[in-house]
């Protein structure tokens, strides 16, 4: 009676899941979430997280999906401000305009709402491996994609105003 359940978990603390996401806002269209994940299994030669080429691919995919120019509000993650990324952004000036957030401004970054919500929704789950964790994260992000009011709330929390600049 009244005994706390104990869950056996074989996962330990091996590997990690990295996530990159953007929230698309376009006047007259529903808010969208576009994301990518990378799972690190601690294997030799395997990347631990996103690198410049991954961010470029995400932005190219977003551009193709959205079918128009992108005004991107971006934080100061080292990969976002690297010389290679700045050069690439300059070369994409016909469809990509980047606004930088101040160096440490999580309160202005709508993506912080994604991460916070994701952490809360994952609290009551015990996984048996990094691949199961990846699948769970993707499932939760997929659910967020169909909740435009939640995504709009992430933007509203920042206090940023959205204008049609392109």
N, C-alpha and C positions, 0 to 999 in steps of 0.2 A: 504494500500500500504506500503510495506517495514516493516511489523510488525513481530517481532521475535516470533516464536511459543513458547508456554509454554506447557510443558508436565507435567501432573499430575502423580506423582509416589507414590504408597502406600507402597513401600518397607521400607522406613526409613533406619535405620542402624542396623538391627538385623541379627545376624548370620555372618558366614564367610565361605569361601571356602579355604581349604588348598590343595596344590598341591605338589607332589613329582614327579620328572622326571629324566630320564637319557637319554643321547644320546649315541647310540651304534655306534662305528666305527670299521669296520673289513675290512682289505685289500681285495679288489676284490668284496665287497658287498656294497649295498647302505646303506647310513647312516640311522639309525632308531631312532625314539623317542618312549620311553616307559614311560607311566605316570599313576598315580593314583590320585584320588581326595577324599577328605573327606569334607562333608558339615556339618557345625555346626549350629544347629537351636536354640541354647540357651535353650535346654531342660535339665532337671536334669539328671545327670549321663552320658550325652553325651560328647564324647571327642572333644576338641577344635581343635586338629590337630594331626599330625602324631606322633606316639610313636615308640619305638624300634621294637615292633612286626610288625608294618606296614612297616618299612624299610626292615626288614628281609623278609617279604612276597614279597615286590617289587623285591628284589634281587633274591629270589628263582624263582619268575615268569620270571624274565629276563633271568636267567640261563636256565630255561626250554625252553623258546622261542628261545633263541639263540643257544642252544645245544652245549655249550662249555664253557671253562673257561672265567672269566671276570677279566680284570684289571680296577679297578675303581679309578677315580680321584675324591676325595671327599673333601668338605669344612669342616669347624670346627663347624658345627651346634652342639649344646650340645648333641642331641640324637645320632649324628654320632660318637662322641668321648666318649660316656659313657662307664663305665666299662663293662656293660652287652653287649653292641655292640662290644667292643674290644674282649671280650671272644668269642662271637659268630663268629666274623670274623676269629679269630685264628683257630676255629674248622672247618671252611670252606676252609682251606688253599689249599686243592686239586683243588679248582675251583675259588677261589676268592682272588685276590691280590689288596690291597688298598694302594693308594698313597694319602697322605694328602696335601691339599693346605695349605699355611701359614694361620694363624688365621684370618686375614682380607685381602682377595685378590679377590674381586669380578671381577677384570679385568682379572683374570686367570681362572674364572669359566665359562665354556660354557653354563651352565644352566641360567646364568644371561641374556644371549641373548634371551632365551625362555621367561623369565619373562618380559623383556623389550618389546619384540614383542607382547606378549599377552596384556600387558597394552595398547599399542598403538591401537591394533585392537579392544579393548573393549571401547575406549573413547566415541564413538558416540552412545552408546546404553543406554537406560533407562530400567531397569528391574523392575518387579512388586513384586519380592520376591527372596529369597535366592535360591530356587530350579530353578528358571528361570536363575539366574546368573550361577549356577552350569552347567546347560544344555548349556548355551552360551559358557562357558569356555571349556567344553568338546568338543563342536563343533569346536572351534578355534584350540584346541590342535590336534584334529583329522585331520584338514586341514594341520597343520604343519607336521604331520606324512607323508604326501604325497608330501612334498617339500624338498627333500634331499639337494638341493642346498642351501636352507635357513639354514638347520641344519649344513651343512658344513661351512657356513658363521659364525655361532655362534662359532664354533671351531676356525676358522681362526682369528676371532677378538681377541682371547686370545693370539695368537702368540705361543701357545704350539705346539710342534711337536709330531706327532703320529708315534709310532714305533710298529712293530709286536713283542711283547715280549714273547708271549706264544706259 
